């Protein structure tokens, strides 16, 4: 009986220790150095690049001509806030005709950490306060019409 309780305690201890070990998660996609080296500035187009190395993680605003491949390694440890261990960004710049104009590579050491939140898109009206939203939802009223 004593031996089985010792085994149980040992197993529970191992489980507890493994729960405390940090977890590293990879987010995003960056093409390999060989794939990036195979791109030809002035020849390859946005569509040929997407076909050859895959779709970018993000695209710049309309008219900017940029495509971003982003990969992050994030360390999660117990109840601590997640910490970005590494980030790699490959920026492909295109001209107005969607022909490759340049390739740039950035790492975490090249700038500050920016939290990327795919669950949030700023929409018109986000700058309104709760009271303004409530008044606006009641027949289009606003504070000016209430006090005049």
N, C-alpha and C positions, 0 to 999 in steps of 0.2 A: 504494500500500500504506500509505503514511504517513497519507494522508487518511482511509482507512477505520479505522485504529487510533485516530485522533483523534476520529472520530465515535463509536466504541465507548466510548472513555473519557468523552466528553461525555454519552452516554446513561447510562452507569453512574453518573456523577456526579449526574445529574438524578434517577435512581432512588434513589440513596442519600440525597439531600437530601429527596425527597418522603417517604421512610420516616421521617425525623426530624421531620416536621411534626406538630403536635398534631392530634388527632382529637376532635371534639365529638360526643357521642352523646346523644340524647334518650331518656329512659326515662319511661314512664307517660303519663297523660292528665289534663288539666284542661280542663273546658268553657270556651268563650269567655266574655268578660265579658257579651256580649249574652245568651247562654243563661242565665247566672247571674242577670242583671237581670230576666229574664222569669219567674223563680220567684216565687211569691206565698206569703209566710209566712202560715200559718194556713189555707191553702186546698189547696196542692199536697201530694200524698201521696208516700210513698217509691216506689210503683209508677209513678205518673204522671211523677215526676222521672226514674226510670230509663229509662222509655220515651222521654222528651223529650231527655235529654242523655247517656244511656248509663250503664252500670254503673260504680260507684265502684271505685277501685283497691283500697281496703281498707274493711272495715266494723269497727266497734268491737265489743268483747265483747258477748255477748248481754245485752240489757237496757240497754245504754248509749244506744242510739238514734242513734249517729253514723255518718255515711258520709264517707269521705275520698277525695278526688280528688287524686292526687299526681303531679307532673311534676318531673323532675330533668334538668339538663344537666350531663354529666360530661365532663371533659377528660382524655383519655388522651395521654400524651406519653412516647415511648420506654419506658425501663425504670422511670420514676418511678411512684409510686403514683397511681392515678386521683384527680382532685380534683373535687369538686362545685363547679361554677361558679354554678349557680342552682338553687333549689328553690322550687316553688310548691305550697301545700297549700290546698285548699278543703274546709272542714268543713261538712257539712250536719247540723244537729241536728234530731232528730225527737222528738215526744212519745210517750207510750205507745200512742197510736192510729195511729202512723206518719204523722202530719201534720207538715209542715215547721214547725219552731219557730224556727230561726235559721240564718244563713249567715255564716261567718267565713272570712277569707282571710289566709294567712300566707306569708311569704317566708323566704328563707335568713337574712335580717338579723334576723328575729324570734326566733331561737333558735339552739341549737347543732346541728351536723350530727350526725344519727343515721344510722349505716350500716344501710340496709335490705337484709337478706339473705333473698331469697325461698327459698333452698335450705336454710334451717335452721328447724326448729320444735322448741322445747324440749319434750321428752317426759319423762314420769315415768321416773326411773331414770338421767337424764343426770347427776345429781349423785353417782352412785356412782363409786368409783375402779375402776381396771382389776382390781385384786386382788379387790375385792368382787364385781364382775361375774363373774369366773372362779369364785369360790367359790359364788356363787349358781347358776351354770349347772351345777354338779356336784351334782345331786340336791337342790337347795334348801339346801345347807349355808351357814352363815355363820360368822364368826370366833368367835362366842360358843359354838357347838356344838363347835367343834374343841378349844377349850381347857378345857372343863368335863368 
